[in-house]
């Protein structure tokens, strides 16, 4: 028996126990608050049905221009804005990491410590192709005594709780997961995460 049934009396589509495995869709809905997901799913379903009813994508776009044109234009503008913000946040993140490195080096020099402060955010660590852990501090120049600092600027990162984590399913980053990942990637016992205000 399928997941989709039609209620002819109420002219309604009924869906039961349906699971969809699609990374793009999952990421989109994962970013939404739980109370907005039902409405978003119905909107996506409606747009999809309209697209399926058309023989060609261009015909679909022309026919729905009046009805959905404004929303599609808004989506395009949001995409372009997010791309621009990402580029700016990448630059801001690099500047922020340099600022923190300079601050720490100044602090070390003023207190006559022999700590070493190294930028590592552009290089992979112990985990292949993973650059998590932006600054590595070697205490007293000792390679076995390290603190890793992960920097987050202009990004929305949840705090996270150990008890709430779905270690095998969730793909979003939290402050907690970033700390654990930084420690593993840079082989450190201690980790610090820094946010901008």
N, CA, C and O atoms as a DFTB+ gen file, in Angstrom:
788 C
 N C O
     1  1       0.849      -1.184       0.000
     2  2       0.000       0.000       0.000
     3  2       0.887       1.237       0.000
     4  3       1.892       1.282       0.709
     5  1       0.519       2.243      -0.792
     6  2       1.332       3.443      -0.915
     7  2       1.103       4.420       0.224
     8  3       0.252       4.216       1.090
     9  1       1.886       5.483       0.194
    10  2       1.798       6.521       1.215
    11  2       0.754       7.579       0.872
    12  3       0.295       8.309       1.750
    13  1       0.378       7.663      -0.407
    14  2      -0.542       8.706      -0.875
    15  2      -1.913       8.093      -1.136
    16  3      -2.030       7.122      -1.884
    17  1      -2.956       8.664      -0.516
    18  2      -4.326       8.248      -0.805
    19  2      -5.139       9.493      -1.124
    20  3      -4.818      10.594      -0.677
    21  1      -6.195       9.302      -1.903
    22  2      -7.069      10.410      -2.269
    23  2      -8.409      10.252      -1.564
    24  3      -9.051       9.206      -1.658
    25  1      -8.820      11.286      -0.865
    26  2     -10.136      11.320      -0.231
    27  2     -11.072      11.996      -1.225
    28  3     -11.104      13.223      -1.323
    29  1     -11.841      11.181      -1.970
    30  2     -12.687      11.703      -3.046
    31  2     -13.802      12.597      -2.513
    32  3     -14.170      13.581      -3.154
    33  1     -14.339      12.258      -1.344
    34  2     -15.433      13.044      -0.773
    35  2     -14.991      14.460      -0.412
    36  3     -15.710      15.427      -0.669
    37  1     -13.806      14.574       0.183
    38  2     -13.306      15.883       0.597
    39  2     -12.393      16.520      -0.446
    40  3     -11.910      17.638      -0.266
    41  1     -12.159      15.773      -1.569
    42  2     -11.249      16.267      -2.619
    43  2      -9.898      16.647      -2.003
    44  3      -9.414      17.765      -2.179
    45  1      -9.300      15.696      -1.278
    46  2      -8.102      15.979      -0.515
    47  2      -7.078      14.862      -0.714
    48  3      -7.425      13.687      -0.827
    49  1      -5.799      15.267      -0.755
    50  2      -4.691      14.309      -0.802
    51  2      -4.289      14.016       0.636
    52  3      -4.109      14.939       1.430
    53  1      -4.148      12.747       0.974
    54  2      -3.755      12.374       2.329
    55  2      -2.446      11.601       2.269
    56  3      -2.304      10.667       1.479
    57  1      -1.505      11.987       3.094
    58  2      -0.170      11.394       3.109
    59  2       0.063      10.778       4.479
    60  3      -0.188      11.419       5.499
    61  1       0.544       9.528       4.510
    62  2       0.822       8.887       5.799
    63  2       2.199       8.234       5.778
    64  3       2.590       7.623       4.784
    65  1       2.920       8.365       6.866
    66  2       4.220       7.704       7.066
    67  2       5.159       7.852       5.882
    68  3       5.757       6.874       5.433
    69  1       5.289       9.050       5.382
    70  2       6.141       9.301       4.228
    71  2       7.503       9.808       4.676
    72  3       7.580      10.735       5.484
    73  1       8.567       9.222       4.171
    74  2       9.921       9.691       4.447
    75  2      10.585      10.029       3.120
    76  3      10.512       9.253       2.167
    77  1      11.227      11.178       3.061
    78  2      11.881      11.627       1.832
    79  2      13.364      11.758       2.105
    80  3      13.766      12.466       3.027
    81  1      14.177      11.085       1.315
    82  2      15.626      11.177       1.479
    83  2      16.169      12.026       0.329
    84  3      16.342      11.543      -0.790
    85  1      16.433      13.294       0.626
    86  2      16.939      14.229      -0.364
    87  2      17.710      15.313       0.375
    88  3      17.128      16.069       1.152
    89  1      19.008      15.394       0.141
    90  2      19.875      16.287       0.910
    91  2      19.484      17.755       0.758
    92  3      19.452      18.493       1.742
    93  1      19.188      18.181      -0.466
    94  2      18.802      19.574      -0.710
    95  2      17.533      19.933       0.067
    96  3      17.472      20.972       0.724
    97  1      16.521      19.061      -0.017
    98  2      15.266      19.303       0.700
    99  2      15.489      19.292       2.205
   100  3      14.950      20.132       2.924
   101  1      16.284      18.339       2.680
   102  2      16.543      18.251       4.122
   103  2      17.206      19.527       4.633
   104  3      16.799      20.070       5.661
   105  1      18.226      20.006       3.921
   106  2      18.921      21.222       4.353
   107  2      17.976      22.419       4.371
   108  3      18.043      23.256       5.271
   109  1      17.095      22.499       3.373
   110  2      16.150      23.619       3.328
   111  2      15.224      23.593       4.535
   112  3      15.056      24.610       5.208
   113  1      14.621      22.436       4.817
   114  2      13.671      22.346       5.931
   115  2      14.372      22.373       7.284
   116  3      13.774      22.793       8.275
   117  1      15.615      21.936       7.345
   118  2      16.368      21.942       8.601
   119  2      16.615      23.369       9.091
   120  3      16.747      23.600      10.293
   121  1      16.676      24.320       8.166
   122  2      16.928      25.723       8.521
   123  2      15.670      26.438       9.014
   124  3      15.754      27.534       9.569
   125  1      14.511      25.823       8.813
   126  2      13.250      26.464       9.190
   127  2      12.839      26.086      10.604
   128  3      13.104      24.970      11.049
   129  1      12.196      27.004      11.314
   130  2      11.605      26.639      12.605
   131  2      10.533      25.579      12.383
   132  3       9.898      25.551      11.328
   133  1      10.327      24.714      13.360
   134  2       9.392      23.595      13.224
   135  2       7.978      24.054      12.873
   136  3       7.281      23.369      12.124
   137  1       7.541      25.199      13.400
   138  2       6.170      25.642      13.160
   139  2       5.964      26.200      11.751
   140  3       4.826      26.499      11.388
   141  1       7.017      26.351      10.944
   142  2       6.881      26.864       9.579
   143  2       7.030      25.764       8.515
   144  3       6.816      26.011       7.328
   145  1       7.394      24.569       8.943
   146  2       7.716      23.504       7.978
   147  2       6.501      23.005       7.205
   148  3       6.617      22.730       6.011
   149  1       5.324      22.876       7.853
   150  2       4.131      22.376       7.161
   151  2       3.733      23.304       6.021
   152  3       3.478      22.849       4.906
   153  1       3.681      24.606       6.299
   154  2       3.299      25.572       5.267
   155  2       4.318      25.578       4.130
   156  3       3.949      25.682       2.960
   157  1       5.592      25.467       4.475
   158  2       6.642      25.457       3.446
   159  2       6.535      24.206       2.581
   160  3       6.745      24.270       1.370
   161  1       6.209      23.065       3.198
   162  2       6.065      21.817       2.447
   163  2       4.904      21.926       1.461
   164  3       5.020      21.495       0.313
   165  1       3.800      22.493       1.900
   166  2       2.637      22.652       1.016
   167  2       2.976      23.582      -0.147
   168  3       2.587      23.323      -1.286
   169  1       3.702      24.667       0.139
   170  2       4.110      25.594      -0.923
   171  2       5.027      24.889      -1.928
   172  3       4.852      25.037      -3.137
   173  1       5.997      24.127      -1.432
   174  2       6.928      23.407      -2.317
   175  2       6.177      22.358      -3.144
   176  3       6.455      22.184      -4.331
   177  1       5.238      21.672      -2.523
   178  2       4.440      20.671      -3.225
   179  2       3.628      21.322      -4.347
   180  3       3.568      20.802      -5.461
   181  1       3.006      22.459      -4.046
   182  2       2.193      23.173      -5.030
   183  2       3.043      23.615      -6.216
   184  3       2.644      23.431      -7.366
   185  1       4.195      24.187      -5.952
   186  2       5.100      24.621      -7.026
   187  2       5.534      23.424      -7.857
   188  3       5.597      23.508      -9.084
   189  1       5.833      22.307      -7.197
   190  2       6.243      21.090      -7.901
   191  2       5.156      20.545      -8.802
   192  3       5.435      20.128      -9.926
   193  1       3.912      20.542      -8.324
   194  2       2.779      20.061      -9.132
   195  2       2.594      20.950     -10.359
   196  3       2.368      20.454     -11.463
   197  1       2.691      22.271     -10.162
   198  2       2.579      23.180     -11.313
   199  2       3.671      22.886     -12.341
   200  3       3.413      22.887     -13.545
   201  1       4.875      22.638     -11.868
   202  2       5.986      22.348     -12.780
   203  2       5.757      21.039     -13.532
   204  3       6.039      20.954     -14.727
   205  1       5.245      20.018     -12.839
   206  2       4.995      18.720     -13.478
   207  2       3.909      18.809     -14.546
   208  3       3.943      18.066     -15.527
   209  1       2.959      19.701     -14.363
   210  2       1.865      19.832     -15.325
   211  2       2.309      20.496     -16.626
   212  3       1.584      20.459     -17.620
   213  1       3.458      21.084     -16.625
   214  2       3.957      21.768     -17.821
   215  2       4.901      20.844     -18.586
   216  3       5.633      20.057     -17.986
   217  1       4.879      20.945     -19.900
   218  2       5.769      20.132     -20.721
   219  2       7.196      20.649     -20.680
   220  3       8.149      19.871     -20.728
   221  1       7.338      21.956     -20.593
   222  2       8.671      22.551     -20.604
   223  2       8.781      23.533     -19.453
   224  3       7.792      24.142     -19.045
   225  1       9.993      23.682     -18.934
   226  2      10.233      24.603     -17.820
   227  2       9.914      26.036     -18.218
   228  3       9.372      26.793     -17.413
   229  1      10.243      26.421     -19.452
   230  2       9.980      27.799     -19.880
   231  2       8.481      28.083     -19.889
   232  3       8.054      29.176     -19.518
   233  1       7.682      27.105     -20.312
   234  2       6.223      27.283     -20.309
   235  2       5.723      27.423     -18.874
   236  3       4.842      28.233     -18.586
   237  1       6.288      26.635     -17.996
   238  2       5.929      26.730     -16.573
   239  2       6.228      28.122     -16.028
   240  3       5.404      28.717     -15.334
   241  1       7.404      28.632     -16.346
   242  2       7.799      29.947     -15.841
   243  2       6.879      31.039     -16.406
   244  3       6.484      31.953     -15.683
   245  1       6.543      30.940     -17.695
   246  2       5.679      31.946     -18.310
   247  2       4.280      31.910     -17.698
   248  3       3.703      32.957     -17.405
   249  1       3.739      30.716     -17.506
   250  2       2.379      30.589     -16.995
   251  2       2.274      31.043     -15.543
   252  3       1.271      31.644     -15.159
   253  1       3.266      30.773     -14.750
   254  2       3.205      31.106     -13.325
   255  2       3.826      32.456     -13.015
   256  3       3.955      32.836     -11.852
   257  1       4.211      33.183     -14.064
   258  2       4.880      34.470     -13.846
   259  2       4.042      35.416     -12.995
   260  3       4.552      36.037     -12.062
   261  1       2.740      35.526     -13.323
   262  2       1.876      36.430     -12.564
   263  2       1.657      35.945     -11.146
   264  3       1.699      36.728     -10.198
   265  1       1.424      34.645     -11.004
   266  2       1.091      34.088      -9.696
   267  2       2.307      33.938      -8.789
   268  3       2.264      34.273      -7.605
   269  1       3.390      33.429      -9.367
   270  2       4.568      33.141      -8.552
   271  2       5.777      33.998      -8.897
   272  3       6.831      33.883      -8.271
   273  1       5.614      34.861      -9.902
   274  2       6.750      35.667     -10.354
   275  2       7.395      36.465      -9.247
   276  3       8.620      36.519      -9.139
   277  1       6.563      37.088      -8.419
   278  2       7.100      37.902      -7.327
   279  2       7.880      37.036      -6.351
   280  3       8.966      37.409      -5.908
   281  1       7.311      35.858      -6.014
   282  2       8.008      34.969      -5.079
   283  2       9.311      34.446      -5.674
   284  3      10.323      34.360      -4.978
   285  1       9.288      34.095      -6.969
   286  2      10.510      33.604      -7.604
   287  2      11.570      34.699      -7.663
   288  3      12.754      34.430      -7.462
   289  1      11.152      35.922      -7.936
   290  2      12.089      37.044      -7.953
   291  2      12.677      37.267      -6.562
   292  3      13.867      37.544      -6.418
   293  1      11.823      37.143      -5.537
   294  2      12.291      37.276      -4.155
   295  2      13.310      36.193      -3.837
   296  3      14.333      36.471      -3.211
   297  1      13.040      34.946      -4.266
   298  2      13.986      33.843      -4.038
   299  2      15.330      34.136      -4.710
   300  3      16.391      33.890      -4.136
   301  1      15.266      34.664      -5.938
   302  2      16.491      34.998      -6.661
   303  2      17.274      36.071      -5.916
   304  3      18.492      35.970      -5.770
   305  1      16.561      37.111      -5.441
   306  2      17.224      38.188      -4.701
   307  2      17.825      37.662      -3.397
   308  3      18.928      38.055      -3.018
   309  1      17.098      36.770      -2.710
   310  2      17.611      36.196      -1.460
   311  2      18.881      35.393      -1.722
   312  3      19.842      35.465      -0.956
   313  1      18.873      34.618      -2.827
   314  2      20.056      33.832      -3.180
   315  2      21.259      34.743      -3.429
   316  3      22.352      34.499      -2.917
   317  1      21.042      35.798      -4.223
   318  2      22.136      36.723      -4.530
   319  2      22.639      37.423      -3.273
   320  3      23.843      37.617      -3.103
   321  1      21.719      37.799      -2.400
   322  2      22.101      38.464      -1.153
   323  2      22.907      37.515      -0.260
   324  3      23.907      37.915       0.336
   325  1      22.465      36.254      -0.171
   326  2      23.194      35.278       0.651
   327  2      24.601      35.039       0.094
   328  3      25.558      34.904       0.855
   329  1      24.721      34.986      -1.242
   330  2      26.038      34.794      -1.854
   331  2      26.958      35.970      -1.522
   332  3      28.137      35.784      -1.220
   333  1      26.399      37.187      -1.582
   334  2      27.194      38.374      -1.263
   335  2      27.581      38.396       0.210
   336  3      28.717      38.721       0.553
   337  1      26.631      38.048       1.081
   338  2      26.925      38.012       2.519
   339  2      27.973      36.952       2.845
   340  3      28.821      37.151       3.714
   341  1      27.903      35.805       2.128
   342  2      28.892      34.754       2.360
   343  2      30.291      35.245       2.004
   344  3      31.245      35.012       2.745
   345  1      30.407      35.929       0.862
   346  2      31.710      36.461       0.453
   347  2      32.223      37.454       1.484
   348  3      33.399      37.432       1.849
   349  1      31.317      38.343       1.959
   350  2      31.723      39.333       2.954
   351  2      32.093      38.669       4.271
   352  3      33.062      39.070       4.916
   353  1      31.316      37.638       4.684
   354  2      31.598      36.992       5.966
   355  2      32.900      36.217       5.919
   356  3      33.589      36.095       6.932
   357  1      33.252      35.680       4.724
   358  2      34.519      34.977       4.588
   359  2      35.676      35.946       4.804
   360  3      36.638      35.632       5.505
   361  1      35.572      37.135       4.189
   362  2      36.597      38.159       4.379
   363  2      36.623      38.609       5.826
   364  3      37.691      38.730       6.428
   365  1      35.438      38.861       6.389
   366  2      35.360      39.305       7.777
   367  2      35.927      38.239       8.715
   368  3      36.601      38.565       9.692
   369  1      35.655      36.970       8.421
   370  2      36.171      35.885       9.250
   371  2      37.685      35.849       9.256
   372  3      38.298      35.680      10.310
   373  1      38.302      36.009       8.076
   374  2      39.766      36.016       7.985
   375  2      40.350      37.204       8.748
   376  3      41.361      37.075       9.438
   377  1      39.700      38.360       8.614
   378  2      40.162      39.548       9.346
   379  2      40.019      39.345      10.849
   380  3      40.889      39.740      11.625
   381  1      38.912      38.725      11.253
   382  2      38.682      38.461      12.670
   383  2      39.725      37.521      13.255
   384  3      40.212      37.733      14.365
   385  1      40.065      36.480      12.499
   386  2      41.092      35.534      12.962
   387  2      42.431      36.247      13.140
   388  3      43.139      36.016      14.120
   389  1      42.776      37.119      12.183
   390  2      44.023      37.889      12.300
   391  2      43.991      38.803      13.515
   392  3      44.991      38.942      14.218
   393  1      42.848      39.424      13.762
   394  2      42.695      40.318      14.912
   395  2      42.924      39.544      16.222
   396  3      43.625      40.016      17.117
   397  1      42.329      38.362      16.318
   398  2      42.492      37.548      17.530
   399  2      43.937      37.088      17.678
   400  3      44.484      37.098      18.781
   401  1      44.559      36.684      16.569
   402  2      45.971      36.273      16.616
   403  2      46.843      37.432      17.102
   404  3      47.690      37.249      17.977
   405  1      46.638      38.621      16.538
   406  2      47.437      39.793      16.941
   407  2      47.218      40.133      18.405
   408  3      48.166      40.463      19.118
   409  1      45.981      40.054      18.853
   410  2      45.682      40.333      20.266
   411  2      46.421      39.356      21.178
   412  3      47.036      39.756      22.167
   413  1      46.350      38.065      20.829
   414  2      47.008      37.049      21.658
   415  2      48.533      37.211      21.642
   416  3      49.182      37.068      22.678
   417  1      49.104      37.509      20.469
   418  2      50.557      37.716      20.388
   419  2      50.983      38.918      21.229
   420  3      52.032      38.890      21.873
   421  1      50.170      39.965      21.220
   422  2      50.460      41.144      22.043
   423  2      50.384      40.780      23.525
   424  3      51.235      41.194      24.312
   425  1      49.369      40.008      23.905
   426  2      49.212      39.573      25.293
   427  2      50.397      38.718      25.746
   428  3      50.897      38.879      26.860
   429  1      50.837      37.817      24.884
   430  2      51.982      36.954      25.192
   431  2      53.246      37.794      25.370
   432  3      54.012      37.580      26.309
   433  1      53.458      38.748      24.468
   434  2      54.663      39.590      24.537
   435  2      54.662      40.466      25.793
   436  3      55.690      40.612      26.454
   437  1      53.495      41.050      26.120
   438  2      53.407      41.926      27.287
   439  2      53.656      41.187      28.593
   440  3      54.132      41.779      29.562
   441  1      53.336      39.899      28.624
   442  2      53.492      39.117      29.849
   443  2      54.733      38.222      29.826
   444  3      54.934      37.397      30.717
   445  1      55.558      38.399      28.792
   446  2      56.806      37.641      28.648
   447  2      56.595      36.126      28.700
   448  3      57.399      35.391      29.273
   449  1      55.507      35.682      28.093
   450  2      55.272      34.236      27.994
   451  2      56.000      33.699      26.754
   452  3      56.380      34.458      25.862
   453  1      56.180      32.409      26.721
   454  2      56.821      31.813      25.541
   455  2      55.813      31.020      24.706
   456  3      56.182      30.086      23.993
   457  1      54.535      31.404      24.803
   458  2      53.499      30.724      24.016
   459  2      53.646      31.072      22.541
   460  3      54.102      32.158      22.184
   461  1      53.250      30.130      21.695
   462  2      53.253      30.352      20.250
   463  2      51.810      30.390      19.759
   464  3      51.004      29.525      20.101
   465  1      51.496      31.392      18.962
   466  2      50.145      31.557      18.408
   467  2      50.234      31.366      16.892
   468  3      50.940      32.112      16.214
   469  1      49.523      30.372      16.361
   470  2      49.640      30.029      14.936
   471  2      48.259      29.997      14.286
   472  3      47.344      29.347      14.793
   473  1      48.109      30.705      13.157
   474  2      46.875      30.625      12.368
   475  2      46.843      29.287      11.632
   476  3      47.793      28.939      10.931
   477  1      45.759      28.542      11.790
   478  2      45.660      27.227      11.143
   479  2      44.398      27.079      10.294
   480  3      44.182      26.033       9.682
   481  1      43.567      28.118      10.255
   482  2      42.265      28.025       9.594
   483  2      42.301      27.719       8.111
   484  3      41.294      27.284       7.554
   485  1      43.435      27.933       7.453
   486  2      43.533      27.654       6.016
   487  2      44.185      26.319       5.707
   488  3      44.373      25.975       4.541
   489  1      44.532      25.560       6.745
   490  2      45.192      24.274       6.512
   491  2      44.407      23.151       7.163
   492  3      43.791      23.329       8.214
   493  1      44.439      21.999       6.528
   494  2      43.749      20.825       7.070
   495  2      44.485      20.334       8.303
   496  3      45.697      20.509       8.435
   497  1      43.737      19.720       9.195
   498  2      44.323      19.174      10.419
   499  2      44.421      17.661      10.353
   500  3      44.733      17.092       9.307
   501  1      44.152      17.014      11.480
   502  2      44.245      15.555      11.552
   503  2      43.133      14.859      10.786
   504  3      43.311      13.736      10.313
   505  1      41.994      15.514      10.661
   506  2      40.882      14.963       9.890
   507  2      41.074      15.405       8.435
   508  3      41.142      16.605       8.168
   509  1      41.161      14.464       7.493
   510  2      41.414      14.831       6.088
   511  2      40.425      15.874       5.562
   512  3      39.217      15.760       5.766
   513  1      40.955      16.884       4.886
   514  2      40.193      17.957       4.238
   515  2      39.373      18.796       5.217
   516  3      38.442      19.487       4.804
   517  1      39.705      18.747       6.501
   518  2      38.961      19.485       7.511
   519  2      39.816      20.617       8.054
   520  3      40.926      20.384       8.532
   521  1      39.302      21.854       7.985
   522  2      40.068      23.026       8.424
   523  2      39.534      23.609       9.731
   524  3      39.903      24.721      10.109
   525  1      38.673      22.871      10.421
   526  2      38.104      23.372      11.666
   527  2      39.205      23.576      12.696
   528  3      40.092      22.736      12.848
   529  1      39.139      24.702      13.403
   530  2      40.176      25.076      14.369
   531  2      41.045      26.146      13.731
   532  3      41.979      25.830      12.994
   533  1      40.744      27.416      14.010
   534  2      41.361      28.519      13.270
   535  2      42.698      28.989      13.829
   536  3      43.565      29.432      13.076
   537  1      42.870      28.896      15.141
   538  2      44.110      29.370      15.773
   539  2      44.576      28.307      16.757
   540  3      43.784      27.776      17.535
   541  1      45.860      28.006      16.715
   542  2      46.434      27.012      17.614
   543  2      47.428      27.695      18.533
   544  3      48.353      28.367      18.076
   545  1      47.231      27.519      19.832
   546  2      48.115      28.121      20.830
   547  2      48.936      27.014      21.487
   548  3      48.387      26.104      22.107
   549  1      50.254      27.106      21.340
   550  2      51.167      26.161      21.996
   551  2      51.631      26.819      23.297
   552  3      52.358      27.812      23.260
   553  1      51.222      26.283      24.430
   554  2      51.575      26.879      25.714
   555  2      53.038      26.612      26.035
   556  3      53.503      25.474      25.977
   557  1      53.751      27.673      26.372
   558  2      55.196      27.599      26.663
   559  2      55.962      26.951      25.516
   560  3      57.017      26.354      25.733
   561  1      55.438      27.064      24.297
   562  2      56.104      26.476      23.142
   563  2      56.060      24.956      23.126
   564  3      56.745      24.321      22.324
   565  1      55.257      24.370      24.006
   566  2      55.187      22.916      24.163
   567  2      54.114      22.354      23.228
   568  3      52.942      22.718      23.337
   569  1      54.507      21.482      22.324
   570  2      53.590      20.928      21.334
   571  2      52.525      20.027      21.958
   572  3      51.473      19.803      21.360
   573  1      52.795      19.508      23.162
   574  2      51.817      18.628      23.806
   575  2      50.798      19.410      24.633
   576  3      49.809      18.839      25.093
   577  1      51.029      20.713      24.829
   578  2      50.082      21.559      25.577
   579  2      49.508      22.594      24.604
   580  3      50.104      23.646      24.373
   581  1      48.352      22.278      24.046
   582  2      47.767      23.137      23.010
   583  2      46.322      23.500      23.351
   584  3      45.594      22.731      23.980
   585  1      45.939      24.684      22.917
   586  2      44.545      25.131      22.965
   587  2      44.179      25.567      21.550
   588  3      44.913      26.325      20.915
   589  1      43.039      25.083      21.063
   590  2      42.574      25.477      19.734
   591  2      41.443      26.488      19.897
   592  3      40.618      26.378      20.804
   593  1      41.422      27.473      19.002
   594  2      40.379      28.493      19.014
   595  2      39.657      28.451      17.665
   596  3      40.279      28.570      16.610
   597  1      38.346      28.282      17.720
   598  2      37.499      28.310      16.527
   599  2      36.776      29.653      16.513
   600  3      36.185      30.048      17.518
   601  1      36.818      30.353      15.390
   602  2      36.222      31.688      15.282
   603  2      34.978      31.624      14.402
   604  3      34.993      31.009      13.336
   605  1      33.908      32.260      14.854
   606  2      32.666      32.326      14.081
   607  2      32.239      33.780      13.968
   608  3      31.985      34.443      14.974
   609  1      32.161      34.271      12.731
   610  2      31.757      35.648      12.479
   611  2      30.636      35.655      11.450
   612  3      30.731      35.002      10.412
   613  1      29.573      36.398      11.744
   614  2      28.419      36.527      10.850
   615  2      27.803      35.186      10.476
   616  3      27.370      35.006       9.338
   617  1      27.756      34.261      11.394
   618  2      27.138      32.972      11.113
   619  2      26.177      32.635      12.242
   620  3      26.405      32.998      13.396
   621  1      25.120      31.950      11.904
   622  2      24.157      31.529      12.910
   623  2      24.536      30.132      13.371
   624  3      24.388      29.162      12.627
   625  1      25.027      30.034      14.603
   626  2      25.434      28.742      15.150
   627  2      24.685      28.523      16.457
   628  3      24.736      29.360      17.358
   629  1      24.002      27.412      16.552
   630  2      23.278      27.082      17.779
   631  2      24.280      26.634      18.841
   632  3      25.392      26.211      18.527
   633  1      23.859      26.737      20.118
   634  2      24.747      26.312      21.192
   635  2      24.870      24.794      21.237
   636  3      25.983      24.272      21.288
   637  1      23.775      24.093      21.219
   638  2      23.799      22.634      21.219
   639  2      23.892      22.066      22.616
   640  3      24.527      22.644      23.499
   641  1      23.244      20.914      22.808
   642  2      23.315      20.198      24.078
   643  2      23.700      18.764      23.785
   644  3      23.256      18.189      22.791
   645  1      24.522      18.184      24.643
   646  2      24.919      16.788      24.449
   647  2      23.702      15.868      24.410
   648  3      23.637      14.955      23.587
   649  1      22.739      16.109      25.299
   650  2      21.570      15.227      25.381
   651  2      20.654      15.346      24.160
   652  3      19.933      14.401      23.838
   653  1      20.674      16.491      23.481
   654  2      19.796      16.708      22.329
   655  2      20.430      16.328      21.002
   656  3      19.749      16.332      19.976
   657  1      21.711      16.000      20.994
   658  2      22.407      15.785      19.731
   659  2      22.049      14.453      19.088
   660  3      22.014      13.416      19.750
   661  1      21.786      14.501      17.795
   662  2      21.622      13.302      16.986
   663  2      22.973      13.107      16.290
   664  3      23.200      13.649      15.208
   665  1      23.849      12.349      16.900
   666  2      25.250      12.270      16.468
   667  2      25.401      11.701      15.065
   668  3      26.402      11.960      14.397
   669  1      24.424      10.931      14.616
   670  2      24.572      10.286      13.314
   671  2      23.686      10.914      12.239
   672  3      23.895      10.659      11.053
   673  1      22.704      11.727      12.624
   674  2      21.777      12.258      11.640
   675  2      21.929      13.733      11.377
   676  3      21.894      14.150      10.219
   677  1      22.096      14.544      12.411
   678  2      22.138      16.000      12.230
   679  2      23.366      16.437      11.466
   680  3      24.473      15.960      11.716
   681  1      23.160      17.352      10.528
   682  2      24.267      17.840       9.720
   683  2      24.622      19.294      10.047
   684  3      25.600      19.823       9.519
   685  1      23.829      19.950      10.920
   686  2      24.101      21.349      11.211
   687  2      25.144      21.479      12.320
   688  3      25.250      20.628      13.203
   689  1      25.905      22.563      12.248
   690  2      26.929      22.825      13.255
   691  2      26.325      23.510      14.465
   692  3      25.418      24.332      14.341
   693  1      26.835      23.164      15.634
   694  2      26.512      23.882      16.854
   695  2      27.838      24.305      17.471
   696  3      28.899      23.832      17.065
   697  1      27.771      25.200      18.457
   698  2      28.991      25.603      19.157
   699  2      29.652      24.369      19.767
   700  3      30.874      24.223      19.719
   701  1      28.844      23.491      20.337
   702  2      29.383      22.274      20.955
   703  2      30.068      21.381      19.926
   704  3      31.177      20.901      20.161
   705  1      29.416      21.158      18.789
   706  2      30.021      20.279      17.779
   707  2      31.302      20.890      17.207
   708  3      32.249      20.170      16.888
   709  1      31.328      22.233      17.078
   710  2      32.527      22.908      16.578
   711  2      33.691      22.766      17.561
   712  3      34.837      22.590      17.148
   713  1      33.397      22.842      18.860
   714  2      34.442      22.667      19.871
   715  2      35.011      21.245      19.827
   716  3      36.227      21.054      19.859
   717  1      34.126      20.258      19.753
   718  2      34.563      18.858      19.717
   719  2      35.356      18.584      18.435
   720  3      36.400      17.934      18.470
   721  1      34.849      19.087      17.307
   722  2      35.526      18.883      16.022
   723  2      36.892      19.567      16.001
   724  3      37.862      19.009      15.488
   725  1      36.965      20.785      16.565
   726  2      38.240      21.515      16.623
   727  2      39.264      20.741      17.436
   728  3      40.419      20.611      17.031
   729  1      38.833      20.220      18.603
   730  2      39.748      19.451      19.453
   731  2      40.270      18.217      18.717
   732  3      41.462      17.916      18.769
   733  1      39.380      17.513      18.040
   734  2      39.796      16.308      17.321
   735  2      40.706      16.656      16.147
   736  3      41.715      15.989      15.922
   737  1      40.351      17.697      15.401
   738  2      41.094      18.045      14.194
   739  2      42.494      18.587      14.501
   740  3      43.434      18.355      13.741
   741  1      42.624      19.305      15.610
   742  2      43.922      19.898      15.964
   743  2      44.617      19.152      17.110
   744  3      45.651      19.590      17.615
   745  1      44.028      18.012      17.511
   746  2      44.604      17.149      18.546
   747  2      44.931      17.937      19.816
   748  3      46.070      17.958      20.282
   749  1      43.897      18.582      20.359
   750  2      44.048      19.411      21.556
   751  2      43.145      18.895      22.670
   752  3      42.117      18.266      22.419
   753  1      43.549      19.174      23.897
   754  2      42.719      18.823      25.043
   755  2      41.712      19.919      25.358
   756  3      40.681      19.648      25.973
   757  1      41.994      21.157      24.946
   758  2      41.129      22.288      25.256
   759  2      40.756      23.029      23.966
   760  3      41.548      23.123      23.028
   761  1      39.531      23.546      23.954
   762  2      39.074      24.320      22.794
   763  2      38.250      25.509      23.279
   764  3      37.559      25.447      24.296
   765  1      38.352      26.589      22.515
   766  2      37.607      27.823      22.792
   767  2      36.922      28.226      21.502
   768  3      37.494      28.095      20.420
   769  1      35.683      28.720      21.616
   770  2      35.009      29.240      20.429
   771  2      34.775      30.730      20.656
   772  3      34.388      31.145      21.748
   773  1      35.014      31.533      19.614
   774  2      34.873      32.988      19.707
   775  2      33.833      33.436      18.705
   776  3      33.905      33.089      17.526
   777  1      32.855      34.217      19.176
   778  2      31.845      34.818      18.309
   779  2      32.052      36.320      18.281
   780  3      32.563      36.893      19.244
   781  1      31.661      36.969      17.185
   782  2      31.637      38.428      17.227
   783  2      30.345      38.852      17.927
   784  3      29.419      38.056      18.083
   785  1      30.299      40.114      18.343
   786  2      29.146      40.533      19.146
   787  2      27.853      40.537      18.349
   788  3      26.797      40.867      18.889
